[in-house]
Amino acid sequence: MKSITRTEFDFPKQSGKYVGKVRDVYTIDDKYLVMVATDRISAFDVVLPKGIPYKGQVLNQIASKFLDDTSDIVKNWKIASPDPMVTVGYKCEPMPVEMIVRGYLTGSSWRTYKSGQHEICGIRIPDGMREHQKFDQPIITPTTKAEIGSHDQDISREEVIKRGIIKEDIYNKLEEITLALYRRGCEIAAKRGLILVDTKYEFGLKDGEIYLIDEIHTPDSSRYFYSEGYQERFDKGEQQRQLSKEFVREWLMANHFSGKAGEVLPEMTDEIITSISDRYIELYEHITGTRFEKAEYTGDVYERIETNVRNMLSRL
């Protein structure tokens, strides 16, 4: 099972490199970013030991499409996508808060609610709700990085402003943009027979303006349900058919791993890897309405990426 899990490029005017859970990000001349979406996969803040073929391409091409499709709402960092696994864009100053918007009570919010905690990020969740139930209005549950370590921590709107993490007027604008992006994502998903259940957005500043950065509406940052059968399954209390990374988390939990100390990762067999890859491709085709064209792992993939990126950078 071929996959791209590590890159070691040296681009012209390269001034830095950051290795995230999934992406390798190269800084060029302190002005631009080359973001390579690898085939790494993470869950519970742990990078799993094997990559997922075509996952990087899926993530990059979905994000690239949605950056284009939402550029009328907010400026974004993308300049171009010169390779199926790469986006090149502007370097922005990241804001220290991720904006998570939820349209339904599911995933981690449901697990929190089920434990008896009916307040999330300062927002009171009504009593008597059920798993996968739609909120009357979408809610925003921001997170910020922990002071120690890299784990995300829930935080309330009031705390963000009180601690001076983001000024109130800027935060209000982020909320407005977040809800507009979510509405657009829901509209696009509905046309494809999907429900955009929840998602997250990251923002940065460039020349004093707010820019959308990183990915948008991918299966790593979002959760989708199939529209068909949603209500029937909800009425019966059945699990929803979904396209997201949640099924990976569920597989890990079923095999006694949830990221806690002392737990052992289950074996990632070829069968499991293929099934995850197929789910990512399935989401791509559903959400874009186009057939996924595999960028085959034949020849020297690294040479292909480097050539495409170098050609792009020469034009900046």
Summary of the structure (lengths in Angstrom):
residues: 316
radius of gyration: 19.5
end to end distance: 35.8
largest distance: 58.4
contacts: 959
relative contact order: 0.17
helix: 32%
strand: 28%
